[in-house]
Amino acid sequence: MAVIKTFPTFILELNLQGTYRSVAGVDEAGIGPLAGPVVAAAVILRSRQMENARTKTRWWREVNDSKKLSATIRERLAGEIVRNCESFGLGSASVKEIDEMNILRARLLAMKRAVENLKTVPEMILVDGTYVIPGVALPQQAIVAADEKILSVACASILAKVTRDNLLRKLHEKFPEYRFDQHKGYPTKLHRKLLAEHGPCPEHRKTFAPIAELLRD
């Protein structure tokens, strides 16, 4: 039986715009890696430009949860999103902040910073996951797997992923022995092997189990 490919839609944003003029989608990249920051993005799409038809003439025809896309497609779509959205903001939380406050709180902090970096102040925020963003005095909805269902959140997931991948490529230049350009800090077989050979560097998350174990040895 053929697998039906599904895409996020702009339906919720359009419905909400009866009450809220501008709706931002927010998502993050970098929860699971052993190294590097967690990065978030917030995206407000131009409602006049958007509709649900995914024809070949629509720039968003391939937009999906970033995990479902190749790196090449993500890079191309990130450029389209930046050129076509009303506003976007990026935010991150450092390895030091992740270790001090835990990854969940650091994730929400990165999201807060992304929202604060929007040039347009949204009237509603759609957040991927189960938690709304603390310290943001705006209406919010937390939606599980929003990056698979909601177009603005899927766009945010792409910008967050592309931005973080580029940051890890820069970390590779500083710490080439860890090959951050290949695994982007995720706990792959290669990354674990290089960790065993070289030990952790300052960009490794010391509170994450594999790193904490190495530091105890």
N, C-alpha and C positions, 0 to 999 in steps of 0.2 A: 504494500500500500504506500502511495506517495506521501511524503511528509510535507505538510502545508507550512510554508514559511510565514511567520507572523512578524509584524513590525509595530513599533509604538505609533500612536496616533496623536493628533492635536485636539481630540474631542473634548477632553476634560478642560484644557485651557480655554477653548472657545466657550464652553458652558459657564466657566467661572467668570469670563469677561463680561457677563451680564451684570455682575456685581463688582468685580475688580478689574480696573483698566489694564494693569500689567501683572503678568504672572511669571514668576521665575522658577525654573527647574534647577535642583541642586543635587549633585552627586560627588563622590570621591573616588580616588584610586590609591591603593597602597596600604590596605589593611593587613594583608597576609605576609608581606615581605619581611625579611630579617634585617634589612638595611634601608636607609634612605628615609625621606620624609613621607608623610601622607599629604596628598594634594587634593584639593576640592575645586570645583568650578560651579558657577551659577550662570544661567543663560536665560535671557528674555527674548523670545522670538517675536518678530513683527506680525501682529495678528492679521493685518491687511494682506500680507503676502502668503499667508498659510491657508491651506485647505487640506482635506483628507485624501484627495486623489494623488496617488503616487505614480504619476506618469514620468516618462523619460525626460521631460522638460523641467521637472521639479528638482531643485538642488538637494532636497532632503530625501530623495527616493531610496537611498541606501542606508540612511541613518538607523542605527539599532543600538542595543546595549553594546558597549565597547568590547566586551569579552567575546562577542560573536563576530567580530570583524578582524580582518588581517591588519597588520601594522601599516601596510601601504594604503589601504582604504581609510584607516583612521586618520592618517596624516593628511590625506586629500580632503576628507570631510571636515577636519578641524579648520582648514583654511576656508572652506565654504561657510562654516558656522560663524567664524569671526567676521567674514565679509557681509553676511546676510542677516545676522541677528540685530535686534535693537540695542542690546547691551550684554556684555559678559564680564564676569569677575573671576579672578583666581585667588586662591588662598592656600596656605600650607601650614603644617605643624612640624617642627623639627624633630630629629631623633631625640634630642634632649627633652623636649616637651612630651614626646611619646613615653619616654622612660619615667618622667616625673609624674604624669597624670593618668597613664594607661591609654591604650590605643583607641578605645571608644570615645573618651573625652577629647583626645587629640583630634580624632576624626571630626567631631562636632565643632571643635575650635577652628579647624581648617575651613569647614563649611561657613561658619560665622564670618570669617575673614573674606571668603569669596563673595558672600552677600554684601558685605561692607564695601567691597571693591567694584560693585556695579555702579555705572554712571547714572543709570535710571533706578530710582528707588521703587521696588516692586510693591504692589498692594497685597499680593498673596505669594506664598512660597510653597512649592511642592518638593518634599524631601524624600530621597530614596532611603528606605529602611523603616525602622520601628520607632525612631525617636525624632522629635522636632528639635530645632537648634536652640539651645539655651542662650539667653541674653539678646535675642533678636525680637524687638517689640513690633512684630508684624504677624498677621494671620498666617498660619502654617498648617499643612497636612503632611503627615508622614505616611508613606505608601510603600509597602513591601514590594520589591521587584519593580519599582517605578521606572527603572531604566529600560525595562522590557515593554512597558505599557504606554509611557507618556513621552511625547516627542521632545519637549524641552529638557526633561531629565536625561533622556538618551544623549542629547547634544552635550549636556554637562558632563556626562560620563566619558564621552570622547575627548573633550577638551582636557579633563582632569588626567586621563590616561596618557594622552600625547605629551602633555606638559611634564608629567612625572617621568615618563620614559626619557625625555630629553634631559631632565635633571640627572638621571642615572647615567646617561652617556657622559655627562660632564664629570660625574664622580669617577667614572672609569679613567678619565684622563689624570685624575689625582691619585687614584689607587688602582693602577692597571692590573696588578696581580690578582684582583678579585673578579675581573671580567664582568663588571656591572653592566656593560653595554650589551651583554648577551642575555643574562637572566633577570636584570632589573631589580636585583635584591631578593627575588623570590627563592624559597628553599629548594632549589633544584639539586639534582645529583652533583652537577658541576660546582655549584656554589658551596655545598656542604664539603666537597672534596677540598676546595681552595681554602675554606675556613679551617679545616683540619691541618692543612699545610702551613698556613700563615697566621692563624689566630685572628680574632676580630680586629677591625680598624675602628677609628672614632665614629664612623657612620653606621656601625652596626648597633641594633637595638639591644641594649644590655639586659633588659627585662624579659626578652623573648627566650623561651626555654632553651633552644640549641646554643644560643650565645651565653646565657647564664651558666649552662653546664660547662662550657669551655672555660669560662672565667673562674669557675670553682676548682677546676683541675689543677 
